[in-house]
């Protein structure tokens, strides 16, 4: 898989049931890990109680958001993290 903007190969990637789980860097891995590990994924409320979601979370694929994939995705992220050292 390649970066959609720079068209450079992404080094942090792995297969997940025929899908590509990828990250740009360790900070991106941290974000994905925290998001996937969260048991309750709610936006926060503004003063007027409008729900606000981070743009990245809205764009994550359904398979990555699915609770039934949580543990396996977290293991995949851990394996990707070991490739950084």
PDB file of N, CA, C and O in Angstrom:
ATOM      1  N   UNK A   1       0.847  -1.174   0.000  1.00  0.00           N
ATOM      2  CA  UNK A   1       0.000   0.000   0.000  1.00  0.00           C
ATOM      3  C   UNK A   1       0.892   1.236   0.000  1.00  0.00           C
ATOM      4  O   UNK A   1       1.995   1.224   0.547  1.00  0.00           O
ATOM      5  N   UNK A   2       0.396   2.296  -0.620  1.00  0.00           N
ATOM      6  CA  UNK A   2       1.154   3.543  -0.714  1.00  0.00           C
ATOM      7  C   UNK A   2       0.395   4.683  -0.051  1.00  0.00           C
ATOM      8  O   UNK A   2      -0.834   4.686   0.011  1.00  0.00           O
ATOM      9  N   UNK A   3       1.156   5.643   0.437  1.00  0.00           N
ATOM     10  CA  UNK A   3       0.574   6.858   0.991  1.00  0.00           C
ATOM     11  C   UNK A   3      -0.286   7.511  -0.086  1.00  0.00           C
ATOM     12  O   UNK A   3       0.187   7.699  -1.207  1.00  0.00           O
ATOM     13  N   UNK A   4      -1.539   7.865   0.222  1.00  0.00           N
ATOM     14  CA  UNK A   4      -2.427   8.411  -0.807  1.00  0.00           C
ATOM     15  C   UNK A   4      -2.012   9.791  -1.325  1.00  0.00           C
ATOM     16  O   UNK A   4      -2.454  10.201  -2.398  1.00  0.00           O
ATOM     17  N   UNK A   5      -1.181  10.502  -0.590  1.00  0.00           N
ATOM     18  CA  UNK A   5      -0.785  11.845  -1.012  1.00  0.00           C
ATOM     19  C   UNK A   5       0.599  11.866  -1.657  1.00  0.00           C
ATOM     20  O   UNK A   5       0.784  12.424  -2.738  1.00  0.00           O
ATOM     21  N   UNK A   6       1.556  11.257  -0.986  1.00  0.00           N
ATOM     22  CA  UNK A   6       2.937  11.277  -1.480  1.00  0.00           C
ATOM     23  C   UNK A   6       3.271  10.104  -2.389  1.00  0.00           C
ATOM     24  O   UNK A   6       4.309  10.104  -3.051  1.00  0.00           O
ATOM     25  N   UNK A   7       2.390   9.099  -2.424  1.00  0.00           N
ATOM     26  CA  UNK A   7       2.576   7.901  -3.250  1.00  0.00           C
ATOM     27  C   UNK A   7       3.824   7.098  -2.882  1.00  0.00           C
ATOM     28  O   UNK A   7       4.381   6.385  -3.717  1.00  0.00           O
ATOM     29  N   UNK A   8       4.260   7.222  -1.618  1.00  0.00           N
ATOM     30  CA  UNK A   8       5.408   6.463  -1.136  1.00  0.00           C
ATOM     31  C   UNK A   8       4.915   5.213  -0.423  1.00  0.00           C
ATOM     32  O   UNK A   8       3.830   5.225   0.158  1.00  0.00           O
ATOM     33  N   UNK A   9       5.697   4.128  -0.457  1.00  0.00           N
ATOM     34  CA  UNK A   9       5.266   2.905   0.235  1.00  0.00           C
ATOM     35  C   UNK A   9       5.152   3.134   1.740  1.00  0.00           C
ATOM     36  O   UNK A   9       5.967   3.836   2.339  1.00  0.00           O
ATOM     37  N   UNK A  10       4.134   2.532   2.336  1.00  0.00           N
ATOM     38  CA  UNK A  10       3.961   2.599   3.780  1.00  0.00           C
ATOM     39  C   UNK A  10       4.671   1.399   4.405  1.00  0.00           C
ATOM     40  O   UNK A  10       4.409   0.254   4.035  1.00  0.00           O
ATOM     41  N   UNK A  11       5.560   1.663   5.343  1.00  0.00           N
ATOM     42  CA  UNK A  11       6.325   0.588   5.967  1.00  0.00           C
ATOM     43  C   UNK A  11       5.535  -0.138   7.035  1.00  0.00           C
ATOM     44  O   UNK A  11       5.741  -1.332   7.252  1.00  0.00           O
ATOM     45  N   UNK A  12       4.645   0.553   7.697  1.00  0.00           N
ATOM     46  CA  UNK A  12       3.855  -0.067   8.764  1.00  0.00           C
ATOM     47  C   UNK A  12       2.527  -0.540   8.187  1.00  0.00           C
ATOM     48  O   UNK A  12       1.559   0.216   8.113  1.00  0.00           O
ATOM     49  N   UNK A  13       2.503  -1.789   7.786  1.00  0.00           N
ATOM     50  CA  UNK A  13       1.269  -2.362   7.270  1.00  0.00           C
ATOM     51  C   UNK A  13       1.288  -3.868   7.457  1.00  0.00           C
ATOM     52  O   UNK A  13       2.342  -4.504   7.493  1.00  0.00           O
ATOM     53  N   UNK A  14       0.089  -4.415   7.573  1.00  0.00           N
ATOM     54  CA  UNK A  14      -0.062  -5.858   7.720  1.00  0.00           C
ATOM     55  C   UNK A  14      -1.422  -6.263   7.167  1.00  0.00           C
ATOM     56  O   UNK A  14      -2.346  -5.453   7.095  1.00  0.00           O
ATOM     57  N   UNK A  15      -1.526  -7.508   6.784  1.00  0.00           N
ATOM     58  CA  UNK A  15      -2.798  -8.039   6.293  1.00  0.00           C
ATOM     59  C   UNK A  15      -3.701  -8.351   7.479  1.00  0.00           C
ATOM     60  O   UNK A  15      -3.249  -8.871   8.499  1.00  0.00           O
ATOM     61  N   UNK A  16      -4.977  -8.027   7.333  1.00  0.00           N
ATOM     62  CA  UNK A  16      -5.966  -8.381   8.342  1.00  0.00           C
ATOM     63  C   UNK A  16      -7.204  -8.880   7.612  1.00  0.00           C
ATOM     64  O   UNK A  16      -8.025  -8.088   7.150  1.00  0.00           O
ATOM     65  N   UNK A  17      -7.330 -10.184   7.513  1.00  0.00           N
ATOM     66  CA  UNK A  17      -8.476 -10.800   6.829  1.00  0.00           C
ATOM     67  C   UNK A  17      -8.708 -10.225   5.434  1.00  0.00           C
ATOM     68  O   UNK A  17      -9.842  -9.940   5.050  1.00  0.00           O
ATOM     69  N   UNK A  18      -7.627 -10.059   4.688  1.00  0.00           N
ATOM     70  CA  UNK A  18      -7.737  -9.555   3.325  1.00  0.00           C
ATOM     71  C   UNK A  18      -7.790  -8.036   3.227  1.00  0.00           C
ATOM     72  O   UNK A  18      -7.837  -7.491   2.124  1.00  0.00           O
ATOM     73  N   UNK A  19      -7.783  -7.354   4.349  1.00  0.00           N
ATOM     74  CA  UNK A  19      -7.737  -5.885   4.383  1.00  0.00           C
ATOM     75  C   UNK A  19      -6.330  -5.465   4.788  1.00  0.00           C
ATOM     76  O   UNK A  19      -5.582  -6.258   5.362  1.00  0.00           O
ATOM     77  N   UNK A  20      -5.977  -4.244   4.497  1.00  0.00           N
ATOM     78  CA  UNK A  20      -4.660  -3.745   4.895  1.00  0.00           C
ATOM     79  C   UNK A  20      -4.810  -2.839   6.114  1.00  0.00           C
ATOM     80  O   UNK A  20      -5.482  -1.809   6.062  1.00  0.00           O
ATOM     81  N   UNK A  21      -4.178  -3.239   7.198  1.00  0.00           N
ATOM     82  CA  UNK A  21      -4.089  -2.414   8.394  1.00  0.00           C
ATOM     83  C   UNK A  21      -2.768  -1.680   8.287  1.00  0.00           C
ATOM     84  O   UNK A  21      -1.714  -2.310   8.200  1.00  0.00           O
ATOM     85  N   UNK A  22      -2.808  -0.357   8.292  1.00  0.00           N
ATOM     86  CA  UNK A  22      -1.583   0.407   8.089  1.00  0.00           C
ATOM     87  C   UNK A  22      -1.554   1.633   8.994  1.00  0.00           C
ATOM     88  O   UNK A  22      -2.581   2.072   9.511  1.00  0.00           O
ATOM     89  N   UNK A  23      -0.351   2.172   9.171  1.00  0.00           N
ATOM     90  CA  UNK A  23      -0.160   3.403   9.939  1.00  0.00           C
ATOM     91  C   UNK A  23       1.031   4.149   9.343  1.00  0.00           C
ATOM     92  O   UNK A  23       1.944   3.549   8.776  1.00  0.00           O
ATOM     93  N   UNK A  24       0.997   5.458   9.486  1.00  0.00           N
ATOM     94  CA  UNK A  24       2.099   6.289   8.993  1.00  0.00           C
ATOM     95  C   UNK A  24       3.333   6.197   9.880  1.00  0.00           C
ATOM     96  O   UNK A  24       4.461   6.167   9.388  1.00  0.00           O
ATOM     97  N   UNK A  25       3.111   6.153  11.195  1.00  0.00           N
ATOM     98  CA  UNK A  25       4.232   6.222  12.137  1.00  0.00           C
ATOM     99  C   UNK A  25       3.760   5.748  13.512  1.00  0.00           C
ATOM    100  O   UNK A  25       2.628   5.292  13.671  1.00  0.00           O
ATOM    101  N   UNK A  26       4.647   5.862  14.499  1.00  0.00           N
ATOM    102  CA  UNK A  26       4.313   5.389  15.845  1.00  0.00           C
ATOM    103  C   UNK A  26       3.162   6.185  16.454  1.00  0.00           C
ATOM    104  O   UNK A  26       2.325   5.613  17.152  1.00  0.00           O
ATOM    105  N   UNK A  27       3.107   7.453  16.212  1.00  0.00           N
ATOM    106  CA  UNK A  27       2.005   8.278  16.742  1.00  0.00           C
ATOM    107  C   UNK A  27       0.657   7.834  16.160  1.00  0.00           C
ATOM    108  O   UNK A  27      -0.353   7.805  16.863  1.00  0.00           O
ATOM    109  N   UNK A  28       0.658   7.495  14.886  1.00  0.00           N
ATOM    110  CA  UNK A  28      -0.563   6.996  14.245  1.00  0.00           C
ATOM    111  C   UNK A  28      -0.949   5.642  14.847  1.00  0.00           C
ATOM    112  O   UNK A  28      -2.128   5.377  15.081  1.00  0.00           O
ATOM    113  N   UNK A  29       0.052   4.782  15.097  1.00  0.00           N
ATOM    114  CA  UNK A  29      -0.216   3.500  15.758  1.00  0.00           C
ATOM    115  C   UNK A  29      -0.831   3.722  17.143  1.00  0.00           C
ATOM    116  O   UNK A  29      -1.762   3.019  17.537  1.00  0.00           O
ATOM    117  N   UNK A  30      -0.300   4.709  17.879  1.00  0.00           N
ATOM    118  CA  UNK A  30      -0.833   5.032  19.202  1.00  0.00           C
ATOM    119  C   UNK A  30      -2.312   5.400  19.105  1.00  0.00           C
ATOM    120  O   UNK A  30      -3.128   4.941  19.904  1.00  0.00           O
ATOM    121  N   UNK A  31      -2.647   6.229  18.123  1.00  0.00           N
ATOM    122  CA  UNK A  31      -4.036   6.658  17.937  1.00  0.00           C
ATOM    123  C   UNK A  31      -4.937   5.462  17.625  1.00  0.00           C
ATOM    124  O   UNK A  31      -5.991   5.290  18.238  1.00  0.00           O
ATOM    125  N   UNK A  32      -4.506   4.637  16.663  1.00  0.00           N
ATOM    126  CA  UNK A  32      -5.315   3.473  16.281  1.00  0.00           C
ATOM    127  C   UNK A  32      -5.497   2.521  17.457  1.00  0.00           C
ATOM    128  O   UNK A  32      -6.590   2.004  17.687  1.00  0.00           O
ATOM    129  N   UNK A  33      -4.422   2.297  18.194  1.00  0.00           N
ATOM    130  CA  UNK A  33      -4.492   1.403  19.341  1.00  0.00           C
ATOM    131  C   UNK A  33      -5.481   1.931  20.391  1.00  0.00           C
ATOM    132  O   UNK A  33      -6.301   1.173  20.910  1.00  0.00           O
ATOM    133  N   UNK A  34      -5.402   3.216  20.695  1.00  0.00           N
ATOM    134  CA  UNK A  34      -6.311   3.804  21.685  1.00  0.00           C
ATOM    135  C   UNK A  34      -7.757   3.740  21.202  1.00  0.00           C
ATOM    136  O   UNK A  34      -8.664   3.458  21.985  1.00  0.00           O
ATOM    137  N   UNK A  35      -7.972   4.000  19.918  1.00  0.00           N
ATOM    138  CA  UNK A  35      -9.328   3.977  19.375  1.00  0.00           C
ATOM    139  C   UNK A  35      -9.912   2.570  19.414  1.00  0.00           C
ATOM    140  O   UNK A  35     -11.041   2.372  19.863  1.00  0.00           O
ATOM    141  N   UNK A  36      -9.144   1.601  18.944  1.00  0.00           N
ATOM    142  CA  UNK A  36      -9.627   0.221  18.889  1.00  0.00           C
ATOM    143  C   UNK A  36      -9.837  -0.333  20.296  1.00  0.00           C
ATOM    144  O   UNK A  36     -10.794  -1.072  20.530  1.00  0.00           O
ATOM    145  N   UNK A  37      -8.961   0.011  21.228  1.00  0.00           N
ATOM    146  CA  UNK A  37      -9.050  -0.509  22.590  1.00  0.00           C
ATOM    147  C   UNK A  37     -10.203   0.100  23.380  1.00  0.00           C
ATOM    148  O   UNK A  37     -10.664  -0.496  24.354  1.00  0.00           O
ATOM    149  N   UNK A  38     -10.669   1.260  22.983  1.00  0.00           N
ATOM    150  CA  UNK A  38     -11.734   1.944  23.735  1.00  0.00           C
ATOM    151  C   UNK A  38     -13.017   1.118  23.718  1.00  0.00           C
ATOM    152  O   UNK A  38     -13.464   0.675  22.661  1.00  0.00           O
ATOM    153  N   UNK A  39     -13.593   0.917  24.876  1.00  0.00           N
ATOM    154  CA  UNK A  39     -14.852   0.173  24.981  1.00  0.00           C
ATOM    155  C   UNK A  39     -16.045   1.062  24.641  1.00  0.00           C
ATOM    156  O   UNK A  39     -17.081   0.572  24.192  1.00  0.00           O
ATOM    157  N   UNK A  40     -15.899   2.354  24.853  1.00  0.00           N
ATOM    158  CA  UNK A  40     -16.962   3.301  24.571  1.00  0.00           C
ATOM    159  C   UNK A  40     -16.373   4.412  23.706  1.00  0.00           C
ATOM    160  O   UNK A  40     -15.521   5.176  24.160  1.00  0.00           O
ATOM    161  N   UNK A  41     -16.824   4.497  22.480  1.00  0.00           N
ATOM    162  CA  UNK A  41     -16.295   5.469  21.536  1.00  0.00           C
ATOM    163  C   UNK A  41     -17.316   6.562  21.287  1.00  0.00           C
ATOM    164  O   UNK A  41     -18.100   6.497  20.341  1.00  0.00           O
ATOM    165  N   UNK A  42     -17.295   7.545  22.131  1.00  0.00           N
ATOM    166  CA  UNK A  42     -18.221   8.653  21.986  1.00  0.00           C
ATOM    167  C   UNK A  42     -17.462   9.919  21.652  1.00  0.00           C
ATOM    168  O   UNK A  42     -16.314  10.103  22.055  1.00  0.00           O
ATOM    169  N   UNK A  43     -18.122  10.783  20.912  1.00  0.00           N
ATOM    170  CA  UNK A  43     -17.563  12.102  20.675  1.00  0.00           C
ATOM    171  C   UNK A  43     -17.737  12.913  21.943  1.00  0.00           C
ATOM    172  O   UNK A  43     -18.351  12.444  22.902  1.00  0.00           O
ATOM    173  N   UNK A  44     -17.214  14.102  21.958  1.00  0.00           N
ATOM    174  CA  UNK A  44     -17.445  14.939  23.117  1.00  0.00           C
ATOM    175  C   UNK A  44     -18.480  15.990  22.758  1.00  0.00           C
ATOM    176  O   UNK A  44     -18.709  16.272  21.581  1.00  0.00           O
ATOM    177  N   UNK A  45     -19.099  16.566  23.767  1.00  0.00           N
ATOM    178  CA  UNK A  45     -20.178  17.517  23.540  1.00  0.00           C
ATOM    179  C   UNK A  45     -19.672  18.939  23.679  1.00  0.00           C
ATOM    180  O   UNK A  45     -18.890  19.242  24.580  1.00  0.00           O
ATOM    181  N   UNK A  46     -20.116  19.804  22.794  1.00  0.00           N
ATOM    182  CA  UNK A  46     -19.799  21.225  22.894  1.00  0.00           C
ATOM    183  C   UNK A  46     -20.844  21.884  23.777  1.00  0.00           C
ATOM    184  O   UNK A  46     -21.738  21.214  24.295  1.00  0.00           O
ATOM    185  N   UNK A  47     -20.736  23.179  23.948  1.00  0.00           N
ATOM    186  CA  UNK A  47     -21.689  23.916  24.782  1.00  0.00           C
ATOM    187  C   UNK A  47     -23.114  23.753  24.270  1.00  0.00           C
ATOM    188  O   UNK A  47     -24.057  23.742  25.062  1.00  0.00           O
ATOM    189  N   UNK A  48     -23.283  23.626  22.958  1.00  0.00           N
ATOM    190  CA  UNK A  48     -24.634  23.467  22.415  1.00  0.00           C
ATOM    191  C   UNK A  48     -25.001  21.996  22.219  1.00  0.00           C
ATOM    192  O   UNK A  48     -25.980  21.681  21.542  1.00  0.00           O
ATOM    193  N   UNK A  49     -24.218  21.101  22.811  1.00  0.00           N
ATOM    194  CA  UNK A  49     -24.476  19.662  22.817  1.00  0.00           C
ATOM    195  C   UNK A  49     -24.433  19.008  21.429  1.00  0.00           C
ATOM    196  O   UNK A  49     -25.018  17.943  21.234  1.00  0.00           O
ATOM    197  N   UNK A  50     -23.759  19.625  20.480  1.00  0.00           N
ATOM    198  CA  UNK A  50     -23.579  18.985  19.176  1.00  0.00           C
ATOM    199  C   UNK A  50     -22.460  17.957  19.298  1.00  0.00           C
ATOM    200  O   UNK A  50     -21.422  18.240  19.895  1.00  0.00           O
ATOM    201  N   UNK A  51     -22.657  16.790  18.748  1.00  0.00           N
ATOM    202  CA  UNK A  51     -21.634  15.738  18.811  1.00  0.00           C
ATOM    203  C   UNK A  51     -20.511  16.055  17.824  1.00  0.00           C
ATOM    204  O   UNK A  51     -20.746  16.336  16.649  1.00  0.00           O
ATOM    205  N   UNK A  52     -19.295  16.001  18.338  1.00  0.00           N
ATOM    206  CA  UNK A  52     -18.129  16.273  17.496  1.00  0.00           C
ATOM    207  C   UNK A  52     -17.248  15.027  17.491  1.00  0.00           C
ATOM    208  O   UNK A  52     -16.915  14.494  18.550  1.00  0.00           O
ATOM    209  N   UNK A  53     -16.881  14.579  16.339  1.00  0.00           N
ATOM    210  CA  UNK A  53     -16.008  13.412  16.187  1.00  0.00           C
ATOM    211  C   UNK A  53     -14.724  13.855  15.497  1.00  0.00           C
ATOM    212  O   UNK A  53     -14.732  14.767  14.671  1.00  0.00           O
ATOM    213  N   UNK A  54     -13.648  13.214  15.838  1.00  0.00           N
ATOM    214  CA  UNK A  54     -12.412  13.513  15.131  1.00  0.00           C
ATOM    215  C   UNK A  54     -12.544  13.014  13.704  1.00  0.00           C
ATOM    216  O   UNK A  54     -13.094  11.940  13.456  1.00  0.00           O
ATOM    217  N   UNK A  55     -12.041  13.793  12.781  1.00  0.00           N
ATOM    218  CA  UNK A  55     -12.182  13.466  11.366  1.00  0.00           C
ATOM    219  C   UNK A  55     -11.583  12.107  11.039  1.00  0.00           C
ATOM    220  O   UNK A  55     -12.140  11.380  10.217  1.00  0.00           O
ATOM    221  N   UNK A  56     -10.487  11.749  11.645  1.00  0.00           N
ATOM    222  CA  UNK A  56      -9.854  10.472  11.324  1.00  0.00           C
ATOM    223  C   UNK A  56     -10.742   9.300  11.734  1.00  0.00           C
ATOM    224  O   UNK A  56     -10.855   8.325  10.990  1.00  0.00           O
ATOM    225  N   UNK A  57     -11.362   9.377  12.882  1.00  0.00           N
ATOM    226  CA  UNK A  57     -12.213   8.282  13.356  1.00  0.00           C
ATOM    227  C   UNK A  57     -13.399   8.066  12.425  1.00  0.00           C
ATOM    228  O   UNK A  57     -13.820   6.930  12.209  1.00  0.00           O
ATOM    229  N   UNK A  58     -13.933   9.133  11.882  1.00  0.00           N
ATOM    230  CA  UNK A  58     -15.061   9.011  10.954  1.00  0.00           C
ATOM    231  C   UNK A  58     -14.683   8.252   9.689  1.00  0.00           C
ATOM    232  O   UNK A  58     -15.537   7.633   9.053  1.00  0.00           O
ATOM    233  N   UNK A  59     -13.431   8.298   9.332  1.00  0.00           N
ATOM    234  CA  UNK A  59     -12.983   7.687   8.078  1.00  0.00           C
ATOM    235  C   UNK A  59     -12.413   6.276   8.235  1.00  0.00           C
ATOM    236  O   UNK A  59     -12.043   5.641   7.248  1.00  0.00           O
ATOM    237  N   UNK A  60     -12.342   5.793   9.458  1.00  0.00           N
ATOM    238  CA  UNK A  60     -11.824   4.439   9.660  1.00  0.00           C
ATOM    239  C   UNK A  60     -12.801   3.428   9.081  1.00  0.00           C
ATOM    240  O   UNK A  60     -14.015   3.616   9.163  1.00  0.00           O
ATOM    241  N   UNK A  61     -12.273   2.350   8.492  1.00  0.00           N
ATOM    242  CA  UNK A  61     -13.160   1.342   7.909  1.00  0.00           C
ATOM    243  C   UNK A  61     -13.961   0.590   8.971  1.00  0.00           C
ATOM    244  O   UNK A  61     -13.539   0.472  10.122  1.00  0.00           O
ATOM    245  N   UNK A  62     -15.101   0.094   8.567  1.00  0.00           N
ATOM    246  CA  UNK A  62     -16.006  -0.607   9.477  1.00  0.00           C
ATOM    247  C   UNK A  62     -15.334  -1.803  10.136  1.00  0.00           C
ATOM    248  O   UNK A  62     -15.529  -2.030  11.330  1.00  0.00           O
ATOM    249  N   UNK A  63     -14.548  -2.573   9.387  1.00  0.00           N
ATOM    250  CA  UNK A  63     -13.915  -3.754   9.962  1.00  0.00           C
ATOM    251  C   UNK A  63     -12.959  -3.376  11.098  1.00  0.00           C
ATOM    252  O   UNK A  63     -12.771  -4.153  12.034  1.00  0.00           O
ATOM    253  N   UNK A  64     -12.355  -2.185  11.017  1.00  0.00           N
ATOM    254  CA  UNK A  64     -11.447  -1.755  12.069  1.00  0.00           C
ATOM    255  C   UNK A  64     -12.218  -1.283  13.304  1.00  0.00           C
ATOM    256  O   UNK A  64     -11.712  -1.371  14.423  1.00  0.00           O
ATOM    257  N   UNK A  65     -13.416  -0.793  13.107  1.00  0.00           N
ATOM    258  CA  UNK A  65     -14.251  -0.312  14.207  1.00  0.00           C
ATOM    259  C   UNK A  65     -15.036  -1.430  14.898  1.00  0.00           C
ATOM    260  O   UNK A  65     -15.535  -1.238  16.007  1.00  0.00           O
ATOM    261  N   UNK A  66     -15.147  -2.576  14.265  1.00  0.00           N
ATOM    262  CA  UNK A  66     -15.981  -3.666  14.779  1.00  0.00           C
ATOM    263  C   UNK A  66     -15.419  -4.243  16.076  1.00  0.00           C
ATOM    264  O   UNK A  66     -14.245  -4.605  16.151  1.00  0.00           O
ATOM    265  N   UNK A  67     -16.262  -4.321  17.079  1.00  0.00           N
ATOM    266  CA  UNK A  67     -15.839  -4.829  18.388  1.00  0.00           C
ATOM    267  C   UNK A  67     -15.357  -6.276  18.309  1.00  0.00           C
ATOM    268  O   UNK A  67     -14.464  -6.669  19.060  1.00  0.00           O
ATOM    269  N   UNK A  68     -15.932  -7.065  17.417  1.00  0.00           N
ATOM    270  CA  UNK A  68     -15.527  -8.479  17.330  1.00  0.00           C
ATOM    271  C   UNK A  68     -14.118  -8.644  16.761  1.00  0.00           C
ATOM    272  O   UNK A  68     -13.555  -9.736  16.845  1.00  0.00           O
ATOM    273  N   UNK A  69     -13.538  -7.599  16.189  1.00  0.00           N
ATOM    274  CA  UNK A  69     -12.156  -7.652  15.677  1.00  0.00           C
ATOM    275  C   UNK A  69     -11.157  -7.039  16.652  1.00  0.00           C
ATOM    276  O   UNK A  69      -9.951  -7.087  16.411  1.00  0.00           O
ATOM    277  N   UNK A  70     -11.643  -6.469  17.743  1.00  0.00           N
ATOM    278  CA  UNK A  70     -10.809  -5.670  18.651  1.00  0.00           C
ATOM    279  C   UNK A  70      -9.516  -6.369  19.060  1.00  0.00           C
ATOM    280  O   UNK A  70      -8.433  -5.825  18.839  1.00  0.00           O
ATOM    281  N   UNK A  71      -9.601  -7.536  19.639  1.00  0.00           N
ATOM    282  CA  UNK A  71      -8.406  -8.204  20.176  1.00  0.00           C
ATOM    283  C   UNK A  71      -7.410  -8.550  19.077  1.00  0.00           C
ATOM    284  O   UNK A  71      -6.204  -8.379  19.254  1.00  0.00           O
ATOM    285  N   UNK A  72      -7.901  -9.030  17.959  1.00  0.00           N
ATOM    286  CA  UNK A  72      -7.007  -9.393  16.856  1.00  0.00           C
ATOM    287  C   UNK A  72      -6.332  -8.161  16.262  1.00  0.00           C
ATOM    288  O   UNK A  72      -5.153  -8.212  15.909  1.00  0.00           O
ATOM    289  N   UNK A  73      -7.058  -7.068  16.150  1.00  0.00           N
ATOM    290  CA  UNK A  73      -6.459  -5.838  15.624  1.00  0.00           C
ATOM    291  C   UNK A  73      -5.405  -5.317  16.594  1.00  0.00           C
ATOM    292  O   UNK A  73      -4.341  -4.867  16.169  1.00  0.00           O
ATOM    293  N   UNK A  74      -5.688  -5.375  17.876  1.00  0.00           N
ATOM    294  CA  UNK A  74      -4.705  -4.925  18.863  1.00  0.00           C
ATOM    295  C   UNK A  74      -3.436  -5.770  18.808  1.00  0.00           C
ATOM    296  O   UNK A  74      -2.336  -5.242  18.970  1.00  0.00           O
ATOM    297  N   UNK A  75      -3.575  -7.066  18.582  1.00  0.00           N
ATOM    298  CA  UNK A  75      -2.388  -7.925  18.424  1.00  0.00           C
ATOM    299  C   UNK A  75      -1.610  -7.548  17.161  1.00  0.00           C
ATOM    300  O   UNK A  75      -0.380  -7.540  17.166  1.00  0.00           O
ATOM    301  N   UNK A  76      -2.333  -7.237  16.080  1.00  0.00           N
ATOM    302  CA  UNK A  76      -1.677  -6.817  14.839  1.00  0.00           C
ATOM    303  C   UNK A  76      -0.933  -5.498  15.029  1.00  0.00           C
ATOM    304  O   UNK A  76       0.172  -5.324  14.514  1.00  0.00           O
ATOM    305  N   UNK A  77      -1.537  -4.575  15.764  1.00  0.00           N
ATOM    306  CA  UNK A  77      -0.882  -3.294  16.031  1.00  0.00           C
ATOM    307  C   UNK A  77       0.374  -3.526  16.862  1.00  0.00           C
ATOM    308  O   UNK A  77       1.399  -2.893  16.608  1.00  0.00           O
ATOM    309  N   UNK A  78       0.319  -4.409  17.836  1.00  0.00           N
ATOM    310  CA  UNK A  78       1.490  -4.724  18.662  1.00  0.00           C
ATOM    311  C   UNK A  78       2.609  -5.296  17.810  1.00  0.00           C
ATOM    312  O   UNK A  78       3.772  -4.942  18.006  1.00  0.00           O
ATOM    313  N   UNK A  79       2.283  -6.173  16.869  1.00  0.00           N
ATOM    314  CA  UNK A  79       3.304  -6.723  15.972  1.00  0.00           C
ATOM    315  C   UNK A  79       3.916  -5.627  15.101  1.00  0.00           C
ATOM    316  O   UNK A  79       5.127  -5.603  14.881  1.00  0.00           O
ATOM    317  N   UNK A  80       3.068  -4.720  14.605  1.00  0.00           N
ATOM    318  CA  UNK A  80       3.590  -3.612  13.800  1.00  0.00           C
ATOM    319  C   UNK A  80       4.512  -2.731  14.623  1.00  0.00           C
ATOM    320  O   UNK A  80       5.524  -2.238  14.125  1.00  0.00           O
ATOM    321  N   UNK A  81       4.154  -2.536  15.891  1.00  0.00           N
ATOM    322  CA  UNK A  81       4.970  -1.705  16.771  1.00  0.00           C
ATOM    323  C   UNK A  81       6.364  -2.304  16.980  1.00  0.00           C
ATOM    324  O   UNK A  81       7.349  -1.570  17.064  1.00  0.00           O
ATOM    325  N   UNK A  82       6.448  -3.631  17.063  1.00  0.00           N
ATOM    326  CA  UNK A  82       7.759  -4.265  17.265  1.00  0.00           C
ATOM    327  C   UNK A  82       8.676  -4.044  16.069  1.00  0.00           C
ATOM    328  O   UNK A  82       9.897  -4.096  16.214  1.00  0.00           O
ATOM    329  N   UNK A  83       8.122  -3.803  14.913  1.00  0.00           N
ATOM    330  CA  UNK A  83       8.965  -3.561  13.730  1.00  0.00           C
ATOM    331  C   UNK A  83       9.626  -2.184  13.769  1.00  0.00           C
ATOM    332  O   UNK A  83      10.525  -1.901  12.976  1.00  0.00           O
ATOM    333  N   UNK A  84       9.182  -1.331  14.687  1.00  0.00           N
ATOM    334  CA  UNK A  84       9.773   0.007  14.810  1.00  0.00           C
ATOM    335  C   UNK A  84      11.104  -0.014  15.543  1.00  0.00           C
ATOM    336  O   UNK A  84      11.922   0.889  15.367  1.00  0.00           O
ATOM    337  N   UNK A  85      11.330  -1.032  16.362  1.00  0.00           N
ATOM    338  CA  UNK A  85      12.563  -1.053  17.154  1.00  0.00           C
ATOM    339  C   UNK A  85      13.653  -1.885  16.535  1.00  0.00           C
ATOM    340  O   UNK A  85      14.744  -1.989  17.096  1.00  0.00           O
TER     341      UNK A  85
END
